[in-house]
Amino acid sequence: MSAQMTPVRTGGEPRSPRLSIHGLSVRFGGLSALDDVSLEVREGEVVGLIGPNGAGKTTLFNAVCGLVRPSAGTITVDGVPLPPDPTRLSARGVARTLQGLGLFRGLTVRENVLAGRLGAHDPGTDAQRQLDALDLAGHADRPVGDLPYPEQKKVALARALVAQPSLLLLDEPAGGLGSEDIAALGDLIRRTAATGCAVLLVEHHVDFVMSVCDRVVVLDFGRVIASGTPDEVAGDPAVDEAYLGIEVSR
Amino acid sequence: MNGRQRLPGQRPLLRTLLVAAGWTVVALGGTFALDPFRNYQLALVAAYLCATAGLTVLVGATGQLSLGHAALMAVGGYGFALTTNALPFGGIPAFVLALLVGALASAVVGLLLGLAAARLSGPYLAGLTLAVVVALPAVASTWSTALHGDQGVQIPFEGVPDALRRVVALEQWQAMVAVVVTAAVVTGLTVLRGGRFGLRMLAVRDDEVAARLSGIPAGRVKVLAFTASSVAAGVGGGVLCFVAQAVSPGAYTVGFSLLLVVAVVIGGLGSILGAALGSVVIVLLPWLIGRLTSSLPADAAQRLDGNLAVLVFGLLLITVMAVAPHGLHGALVARRRRTSRRPTGDGPRPTEEPAPRKVLVPTEEQR
């Protein structure tokens, strides 16, 4: 049974861009992973980044986080260029989850969440608040590896959210989750965006992306091939071609 | 909420200091119950514990494997010996100053190694640190004017201070000094490992990329951990020099360096108590084997001398890893947990009902 999720569409006054990417290119030797990519994520907006495998989605995240060096282009948050150092991202209000969970396997749930807030004045209280908010307090002192996979996903989210980011990058947050958990995840993302946080998510689960995102950007072979509201993107023949590999007459 | 919430594993500083002081007093009292040779062995255990405690924090908490901690002990030992010989005064002030210089020297070498260690991992780091130990005799020979080559550097005999000479024998005095210094090192490492820095080290060990994305400067954490571990090893070298009244490259061989690693693995990686157990093993086991072989015919005893200890250490390591993969301390902790979980009553065990499955994040209605 597919999860029932209500698409959220933004309206009213245009909001200021939180993340701005202009002309971003990343090359690995002779391979062009990203080619002249531009996109914006505004305050309180949820933007989905989709595309077939190898389209450059995670590379874009890595470029934003300073894990790979762009060969061209600019990346700014609130109009200020991001430092090319991942350790300084959280100080700029940027948090990211990783595709493969990226949990600290030797630590407890509480310690994992704390690790996302160690630079704060009182990380213990902040972590407890986040554990309570995501209903993780009951597992707080268990080793994180003992938890079922959906709960581990929740811990990864808690670690990203405990820093109270203004820009949240989610790398395949719905991967490996059942329909019930995906619906709950969508609810969390929408609630996070409602606080003003800009959310950019990479996801293969197209139904989830279409239901939770305000806008969708489609990448293929490192280039933006479509961008717009979920309805606009869903009707774009270039997207069908990229995903299904069939040539669609224009 | 009033005040900051304490981090997991973080104990109040005052409590840590009081516990350390309590154990130190117990150990100092224990020296009165030991004969001179046992006090000498206690001093050796204390000196080795400085190095193994630093090593276990480094390997267990940050995942950086150093096979060169014997060289870092040697740096501390040479620093201690050269400073002691250069000072115009003796006594406790000279000891403290020489120990600080030894620690500083090992900190500098450790910092340089740590900078390289931050870019290396696994066998590459192990190889680099091993090369440092291998190079030690060549270094001592190259600068033989100062380091006296294979002969090493001797320090003047410092007996028991006049005030204690009537009640304390030389070996007991050495053991007491070693215990106090080691207590300070172990307390420092315990404080370092607890709290924020400890969590940073563990996070870097488990997933460096995730740690960096969480704002943890992985490179700086690794360098600091390596430097702190080197200081601990250097202090251990200083204490060993104080006990042996000499330092030479022959005492800090590749075999000894590997023995330090064996000690922390047998004791339990990451555990300071495990490092203490491992240090006791590496001091007592060769002595026990020596006692056993001395009862054999002279020819057999001569052939087994030195070789049997290596074989027994190898067998012990394999056995401990097979029976208690988390080392002696890990086995003790597991046993304590099993004992505490064992039901005490004769009544039937309560049936465990599976908890209702929870969704990823509760919605407002589910709350």
HADDOCK unambig.tbl for C-alpha pairs under 7 A between the chains (distance, minus, plus):
assign (segid A and resid 86 and name CA) (segid B and resid 212 and name CA) 5.68 0.50 0.50
assign (segid A and resid 86 and name CA) (segid B and resid 213 and name CA) 5.28 0.50 0.50
assign (segid A and resid 87 and name CA) (segid B and resid 212 and name CA) 4.70 0.50 0.50
assign (segid A and resid 87 and name CA) (segid B and resid 213 and name CA) 5.57 0.50 0.50
assign (segid A and resid 87 and name CA) (segid B and resid 214 and name CA) 6.66 0.50 0.50
assign (segid A and resid 87 and name CA) (segid B and resid 215 and name CA) 4.04 0.50 0.50
assign (segid A and resid 87 and name CA) (segid B and resid 216 and name CA) 5.70 0.50 0.50
assign (segid A and resid 87 and name CA) (segid B and resid 217 and name CA) 5.64 0.50 0.50
assign (segid A and resid 88 and name CA) (segid B and resid 215 and name CA) 5.90 0.50 0.50
assign (segid A and resid 89 and name CA) (segid B and resid 213 and name CA) 6.91 0.50 0.50
assign (segid A and resid 89 and name CA) (segid B and resid 215 and name CA) 6.70 0.50 0.50
assign (segid A and resid 90 and name CA) (segid B and resid 214 and name CA) 6.44 0.50 0.50
assign (segid A and resid 90 and name CA) (segid B and resid 215 and name CA) 5.58 0.50 0.50
assign (segid A and resid 96 and name CA) (segid B and resid 213 and name CA) 6.96 0.50 0.50
assign (segid A and resid 102 and name CA) (segid B and resid 207 and name CA) 6.49 0.50 0.50
assign (segid A and resid 102 and name CA) (segid B and resid 210 and name CA) 5.51 0.50 0.50
assign (segid A and resid 104 and name CA) (segid B and resid 203 and name CA) 5.72 0.50 0.50
assign (segid A and resid 104 and name CA) (segid B and resid 206 and name CA) 4.99 0.50 0.50
assign (segid A and resid 104 and name CA) (segid B and resid 207 and name CA) 6.09 0.50 0.50
assign (segid A and resid 105 and name CA) (segid B and resid 206 and name CA) 6.17 0.50 0.50
assign (segid A and resid 106 and name CA) (segid B and resid 206 and name CA) 6.69 0.50 0.50
assign (segid A and resid 115 and name CA) (segid B and resid 199 and name CA) 6.88 0.50 0.50
assign (segid A and resid 115 and name CA) (segid B and resid 214 and name CA) 6.61 0.50 0.50
assign (segid A and resid 116 and name CA) (segid B and resid 214 and name CA) 4.80 0.50 0.50
assign (segid A and resid 118 and name CA) (segid B and resid 196 and name CA) 6.49 0.50 0.50
assign (segid A and resid 122 and name CA) (segid B and resid 4 and name CA) 5.34 0.50 0.50
assign (segid A and resid 122 and name CA) (segid B and resid 5 and name CA) 6.64 0.50 0.50
assign (segid A and resid 124 and name CA) (segid B and resid 5 and name CA) 4.88 0.50 0.50
assign (segid A and resid 124 and name CA) (segid B and resid 6 and name CA) 6.30 0.50 0.50
assign (segid A and resid 124 and name CA) (segid B and resid 7 and name CA) 5.88 0.50 0.50
assign (segid A and resid 125 and name CA) (segid B and resid 5 and name CA) 5.72 0.50 0.50
assign (segid A and resid 134 and name CA) (segid B and resid 361 and name CA) 5.69 0.50 0.50
assign (segid A and resid 135 and name CA) (segid B and resid 361 and name CA) 6.99 0.50 0.50
assign (segid A and resid 150 and name CA) (segid B and resid 360 and name CA) 5.93 0.50 0.50
assign (segid A and resid 151 and name CA) (segid B and resid 360 and name CA) 6.27 0.50 0.50
assign (segid A and resid 154 and name CA) (segid B and resid 360 and name CA) 6.12 0.50 0.50
assign (segid A and resid 180 and name CA) (segid B and resid 359 and name CA) 6.57 0.50 0.50
assign (segid A and resid 181 and name CA) (segid B and resid 359 and name CA) 5.26 0.50 0.50
assign (segid A and resid 181 and name CA) (segid B and resid 360 and name CA) 4.86 0.50 0.50
assign (segid A and resid 184 and name CA) (segid B and resid 359 and name CA) 6.80 0.50 0.50
assign (segid A and resid 184 and name CA) (segid B and resid 360 and name CA) 6.00 0.50 0.50
assign (segid A and resid 184 and name CA) (segid B and resid 361 and name CA) 5.34 0.50 0.50
assign (segid A and resid 184 and name CA) (segid B and resid 362 and name CA) 6.53 0.50 0.50
assign (segid A and resid 184 and name CA) (segid B and resid 363 and name CA) 6.35 0.50 0.50
assign (segid A and resid 185 and name CA) (segid B and resid 360 and name CA) 6.53 0.50 0.50
assign (segid A and resid 185 and name CA) (segid B and resid 361 and name CA) 6.33 0.50 0.50
assign (segid A and resid 187 and name CA) (segid B and resid 363 and name CA) 6.83 0.50 0.50
assign (segid A and resid 188 and name CA) (segid B and resid 361 and name CA) 6.80 0.50 0.50
